[in-house]
Amino acid sequence: MKVVCVLYPDPVTGHPTMYPRDSLPTISSYPGGQTTPTPEAIDFRPGELLGDVTGELGLRKYLEAQGHTFVVTSDKDWPDSELDRELADADIVISQPFWPAYITRERMTKAPKLKLALTAGIGSDHVDLTAAAERGITVAEVTFSNSISVAEHTVMMILSLVRNYIPSHEWAEKGGWNIADCVSRSYDVEGMQLGVIAAGRIGRAVLERMKPFSVGLHYYDFRRLPAAMEKDLGLIWHETAADLARACDIVSLHCPLTPATENMFDAKMIASMKRGSYIVNTARAKLIDRDALVKALEDGHLAGYAGDVWFPQPAPDDHPWRTMPWNGMTPHISGTSLSAQARYAAGTREILECFLSGRAIRDEYLIVQGGGLAGTGAKSYATS
Amino acid sequence: MKVVCVLYPDPVTGHPTMYPRDSLPTISSYPGGQTTPTPEAIDFRPGELLGDVTGELGLRKYLEAQGHTFVVTSDKDWPDSELDRELADADIVISQPFWPAYITRERMTKAPKLKLALTAGIGSDHVDLTAAAERGITVAEVTFSNSISVAEHTVMMILSLVRNYIPSHEWAEKGGWNIADCVSRSYDVEGMQLGVIAAGRIGRAVLERMKPFSVGLHYYDFRRLPAAMEKDLGLIWHETAADLARACDIVSLHCPLTPATENMFDAKMIASMKRGSYIVNTARAKLIDRDALVKALEDGHLAGYAGDVWFPQPAPDDHPWRTMPWNGMTPHISGTSLSAQARYAAGTREILECFLSGRAIRDEYLIVQGGGLAGTGAKSYATS
C-alpha cells in the first residue's frame, strides 16, 4: 500500500537533537477509563518532535519493513502540490489538524484508490465526511489523544486573558516598570461566570480544572450531562448557546465545526454578550465571524480573545487575528505538545496496524466507515 | 496626623477613565471564613485603578474630611526623594510591595513621629521589622487581600511555561506558521510533579487549583498541614526544601523573605534539580540567586522560569531576568489586579479607621505591635 502523510515543516533551526526535558510522564488511561494507544510497538522516543516532516510520526521503519510505500510532505496548498501528485495512487492519507490536508470531494475524485483518511490528532472537519462516506473511505482519528492538552491550553488562555499576562510580560521584557499600564486591564477570574459551548471530553476537562477557581460554571450542550456530574461541579445548563453567552463573563468554545455551528458567534451573538466579556476558542476558527470579532475587540465590547485555531491554516501573514487588540493567539498548537504527539503518533500506529492487518479499528477512533457515520467517535459529528 | 502614601506612577497614557469591564464580582469572604475588608465606607468604585498616584487608594476624601494631611507620591528612590522629605514629620506611611518604599532603620531614625507602617497588600519585608519593633512602630498589612490573585497568577505562569505560551504567541503575532518551533518546547503538565515551597494561603490555593490537572502534588513547610487536607489533595510532604526540589518537575515559591529563606535557590540547589525543571516565583526575588538562575536557563539545566518579583523594584532596565532565555516574567503585578486593588484599598481604609479612632486593628492584619511580632499576621515572619 501507499501511505501519504502530510506533516508540518521542521523548525526554522532544523529538527532538534536535544530537548528541554529528558522524558515524559507515563499516562496509561484517560478520564473515564479509555486506554491510551496500544500499538504493538513504537519506533520513537516519547518526548521527541514527531509531528514535523523529519519526525514522520515515527512510522517509516514500521511501514517500510512491511513493504509499504511511505511518502511524507508538508507541501499541500498549491494547485500542483506534492500532496495532490502523491494522492493519485495513494491508499491511505494521514494528516493533522494543525497543518490540515483538506481532503475535499474534488481531491477524493482524483484519488481513486483512497481507502483510509487518518487524522493524527482529533477533529476531522478537514475531510469531506459526506463524500468520504459515499466513496466508502474510512475516516478515523485518535480520539482523546490530545483532549487534555487542549483543556490545559484553554485554562492557560483564560487566566492569561483575564489577568492581562502577555501585555504585562512585554512591559517586563522591554524595560520600564509600568505596573499601572499592566494592571489597568488585569482582573482575577474568581467570582466570574465561565461557560463552555459543548461539554464533551475537552469541555468537561476545562470545567473540572476551573472548578477550584471559585467561578460560576455554565455549559451548553444538546446532550445534557449526567445529573451527578452537574451537581458535583455545580454546573448551570443552558438550553441554547445564546443563553449561555449572555450569562457569562468568559465563554470557551469546544464544539466541532459542522454546518449547524459554523458562524455561531456572529456580530449579533457577540453584541448580545456583556461588555467586557472574553472568548477563548481552541475548537475551530469558523465558529466565529472573523471580522465581527476584530470589530468587537477594537470598539471595546469584548475585553479579550485567545484562540489556537485559524482559517485557513496556515493563516496568511496579514490575517487580522494576528494583530487585533487584546489577543492571546497561538498558531494551532494546543493539541500538539510533545506530550500529545507521543500519544497521537502511537494512536496512528495502532490504527495503521489494525487497518493493514485487517483487524477492526477501535470503535472510539472511527468517524466514517462502511458508507456512513460510524463508531462512538462519530457522535460529535452528528448534528443535534 | 500626616499620612504619606507611596504609590506606583500612573499609566503612560494617563489614569484611565474607562475600563475593560463595568464591575467586579462580589466576594465577601476568603477560604476559611475570614471576611473581606469591612471599612465603614469607601469612596471609590471597585474596578477602578486605585494603586497609582492618581488613584490614591481612594483615601483622600476620607482623610481630609477628618482633618488629616494626605501626601501621595511615587518618588521614593533618590537620596532626597519626596518620600524622604515628607517622612520627616509623618505619622503614618502607606506603601505597596509592587512599588515598595523601603522603610529602613535609617529612614525611621529620620522620621521621629512615625507610628504606623501600613502595607497596602501583603508582604512587609520592605520594612525593617526589628527596627520598627524597637521604636514602637506598628506594622500592618491587608492579610489575604490578594492571596487568591497571586495563586491565579502562579497557575497561569505554570501552564504558560510548560506549554511554551509566550514564545508561541510571538510566532502568531509576527507572521509565519512555525508550529514545530513552538511545540519543540511545549509539554502538558499532566503527570508532572509539582511542589510548593510553603503551604500558606497562597501555596494551598495553588495546590487546590492544580489538583484537577492530574499532577503529583508536593509541599514543604515547617508547619505540617492537617492530615485531612493532605489526604484530600493527595499531598506529599517533604522535610526540607531541598528534598522537594529534587523530587519535582515544577517548583513554585510561596514563602516570605527572611534571613532563613534568602538565597534558598542558589547554584547548588538549582543544580540538584532534575534537568528540564521549571521554577515559578511570585514570592520574593531574593529567594533565588540572580545569576545562578540566568546561567541555568542559558545552559539548559532549567527549562523555564516565570516570576513576578524582582530586586530591587523597580528593576533596572538592564536586569538580566528581563531577557534571559525562556522567561515568563511580569513586573510585580500578580497581587495588584483591579480585583485585588479594590480589596486592599478597602483594607487600608479599614486599618486607618481603626488606628485613627483608637480601635484595635484586626489581629490577622498585624505584623509588629507593642515592640514585637504580633497578631496572627506575624506568623509568616517568624523563623521556623
Chai-1 contact restraints between the chains, C-beta under 6 A:
chainA,res_idxA,chainB,res_idxB,connection_type,confidence,min_distance_angstrom,max_distance_angstrom,comment,restraint_id
A,Y8,B,I179,contact,1.0,0.0,6.0,A-B,restraint_1
A,Y8,B,A180,contact,1.0,0.0,6.0,A-B,restraint_2
A,D10,B,A180,contact,1.0,0.0,6.0,A-B,restraint_3
A,P11,B,A180,contact,1.0,0.0,6.0,A-B,restraint_4
A,P11,B,D181,contact,1.0,0.0,6.0,A-B,restraint_5
A,P11,B,S184,contact,1.0,0.0,6.0,A-B,restraint_6
A,V12,B,D181,contact,1.0,0.0,6.0,A-B,restraint_7
A,P16,B,S184,contact,1.0,0.0,6.0,A-B,restraint_8
A,P20,B,R185,contact,1.0,0.0,6.0,A-B,restraint_9
A,P20,B,G276,contact,1.0,0.0,6.0,A-B,restraint_10
A,P20,B,A303,contact,1.0,0.0,6.0,A-B,restraint_11
A,R21,B,G276,contact,1.0,0.0,6.0,A-B,restraint_12
A,D22,B,R275,contact,1.0,0.0,6.0,A-B,restraint_13
A,P25,B,G191,contact,1.0,0.0,6.0,A-B,restraint_14
A,P25,B,M192,contact,1.0,0.0,6.0,A-B,restraint_15
A,I27,B,G191,contact,1.0,0.0,6.0,A-B,restraint_16
A,L49,B,S184,contact,1.0,0.0,6.0,A-B,restraint_17
A,D52,B,A180,contact,1.0,0.0,6.0,A-B,restraint_18
A,F98,B,I179,contact,1.0,0.0,6.0,A-B,restraint_19
A,I148,B,E190,contact,1.0,0.0,6.0,A-B,restraint_20
A,S149,B,D188,contact,1.0,0.0,6.0,A-B,restraint_21
A,E152,B,D188,contact,1.0,0.0,6.0,A-B,restraint_22
A,M156,B,L159,contact,1.0,0.0,6.0,A-B,restraint_23
A,M156,B,S160,contact,1.0,0.0,6.0,A-B,restraint_24
A,M156,B,R163,contact,1.0,0.0,6.0,A-B,restraint_25
A,M156,B,Y165,contact,1.0,0.0,6.0,A-B,restraint_26
A,L159,B,M156,contact,1.0,0.0,6.0,A-B,restraint_27
A,S160,B,M156,contact,1.0,0.0,6.0,A-B,restraint_28
A,R163,B,M156,contact,1.0,0.0,6.0,A-B,restraint_29
A,Y165,B,M156,contact,1.0,0.0,6.0,A-B,restraint_30
A,I166,B,H169,contact,1.0,0.0,6.0,A-B,restraint_31
A,S168,B,T330,contact,1.0,0.0,6.0,A-B,restraint_32
A,S168,B,I333,contact,1.0,0.0,6.0,A-B,restraint_33
A,H169,B,I166,contact,1.0,0.0,6.0,A-B,restraint_34
A,H169,B,T330,contact,1.0,0.0,6.0,A-B,restraint_35
A,W171,B,P331,contact,1.0,0.0,6.0,A-B,restraint_36
A,A172,B,R322,contact,1.0,0.0,6.0,A-B,restraint_37
A,A172,B,M329,contact,1.0,0.0,6.0,A-B,restraint_38
A,A172,B,T330,contact,1.0,0.0,6.0,A-B,restraint_39
A,A172,B,P331,contact,1.0,0.0,6.0,A-B,restraint_40
A,E173,B,R322,contact,1.0,0.0,6.0,A-B,restraint_41
A,G175,B,D317,contact,1.0,0.0,6.0,A-B,restraint_42
A,W177,B,P314,contact,1.0,0.0,6.0,A-B,restraint_43
A,W177,B,P331,contact,1.0,0.0,6.0,A-B,restraint_44
A,I179,B,Y8,contact,1.0,0.0,6.0,A-B,restraint_45
A,I179,B,F98,contact,1.0,0.0,6.0,A-B,restraint_46
A,I179,B,P331,contact,1.0,0.0,6.0,A-B,restraint_47
A,I179,B,I333,contact,1.0,0.0,6.0,A-B,restraint_48
A,A180,B,Y8,contact,1.0,0.0,6.0,A-B,restraint_49
A,A180,B,D10,contact,1.0,0.0,6.0,A-B,restraint_50
A,A180,B,P11,contact,1.0,0.0,6.0,A-B,restraint_51
A,A180,B,D52,contact,1.0,0.0,6.0,A-B,restraint_52
A,D181,B,P11,contact,1.0,0.0,6.0,A-B,restraint_53
A,D181,B,V12,contact,1.0,0.0,6.0,A-B,restraint_54
A,C182,B,I333,contact,1.0,0.0,6.0,A-B,restraint_55
A,V183,B,I333,contact,1.0,0.0,6.0,A-B,restraint_56
A,V183,B,T336,contact,1.0,0.0,6.0,A-B,restraint_57
A,S184,B,P11,contact,1.0,0.0,6.0,A-B,restraint_58
A,S184,B,P16,contact,1.0,0.0,6.0,A-B,restraint_59
A,S184,B,L49,contact,1.0,0.0,6.0,A-B,restraint_60
A,R185,B,P20,contact,1.0,0.0,6.0,A-B,restraint_61
A,S186,B,S337,contact,1.0,0.0,6.0,A-B,restraint_62
A,Y187,B,S337,contact,1.0,0.0,6.0,A-B,restraint_63
A,Y187,B,L338,contact,1.0,0.0,6.0,A-B,restraint_64
A,Y187,B,S339,contact,1.0,0.0,6.0,A-B,restraint_65
A,D188,B,S149,contact,1.0,0.0,6.0,A-B,restraint_66
A,D188,B,E152,contact,1.0,0.0,6.0,A-B,restraint_67
A,D188,B,S337,contact,1.0,0.0,6.0,A-B,restraint_68
A,D188,B,S339,contact,1.0,0.0,6.0,A-B,restraint_69
A,E190,B,I148,contact,1.0,0.0,6.0,A-B,restraint_70
A,G191,B,P25,contact,1.0,0.0,6.0,A-B,restraint_71
A,G191,B,I27,contact,1.0,0.0,6.0,A-B,restraint_72
A,M192,B,P25,contact,1.0,0.0,6.0,A-B,restraint_73
A,E208,B,P212,contact,1.0,0.0,6.0,A-B,restraint_74
A,R209,B,P212,contact,1.0,0.0,6.0,A-B,restraint_75
A,P212,B,E208,contact,1.0,0.0,6.0,A-B,restraint_76
A,P212,B,R209,contact,1.0,0.0,6.0,A-B,restraint_77
A,R275,B,D22,contact,1.0,0.0,6.0,A-B,restraint_78
A,G276,B,P20,contact,1.0,0.0,6.0,A-B,restraint_79
A,G276,B,R21,contact,1.0,0.0,6.0,A-B,restraint_80
A,A303,B,P20,contact,1.0,0.0,6.0,A-B,restraint_81
A,P314,B,W177,contact,1.0,0.0,6.0,A-B,restraint_82
A,D317,B,G175,contact,1.0,0.0,6.0,A-B,restraint_83
A,R322,B,A172,contact,1.0,0.0,6.0,A-B,restraint_84
A,R322,B,E173,contact,1.0,0.0,6.0,A-B,restraint_85
A,M329,B,A172,contact,1.0,0.0,6.0,A-B,restraint_86
A,T330,B,S168,contact,1.0,0.0,6.0,A-B,restraint_87
A,T330,B,H169,contact,1.0,0.0,6.0,A-B,restraint_88
A,T330,B,A172,contact,1.0,0.0,6.0,A-B,restraint_89
A,P331,B,W171,contact,1.0,0.0,6.0,A-B,restraint_90
A,P331,B,A172,contact,1.0,0.0,6.0,A-B,restraint_91
A,P331,B,W177,contact,1.0,0.0,6.0,A-B,restraint_92
A,P331,B,I179,contact,1.0,0.0,6.0,A-B,restraint_93
A,I333,B,S168,contact,1.0,0.0,6.0,A-B,restraint_94
A,I333,B,I179,contact,1.0,0.0,6.0,A-B,restraint_95
A,I333,B,C182,contact,1.0,0.0,6.0,A-B,restraint_96
A,I333,B,V183,contact,1.0,0.0,6.0,A-B,restraint_97
A,T336,B,V183,contact,1.0,0.0,6.0,A-B,restraint_98
A,S337,B,S186,contact,1.0,0.0,6.0,A-B,restraint_99
A,S337,B,Y187,contact,1.0,0.0,6.0,A-B,restraint_100
A,S337,B,D188,contact,1.0,0.0,6.0,A-B,restraint_101
A,L338,B,Y187,contact,1.0,0.0,6.0,A-B,restraint_102
A,S339,B,Y187,contact,1.0,0.0,6.0,A-B,restraint_103
A,S339,B,D188,contact,1.0,0.0,6.0,A-B,restraint_104
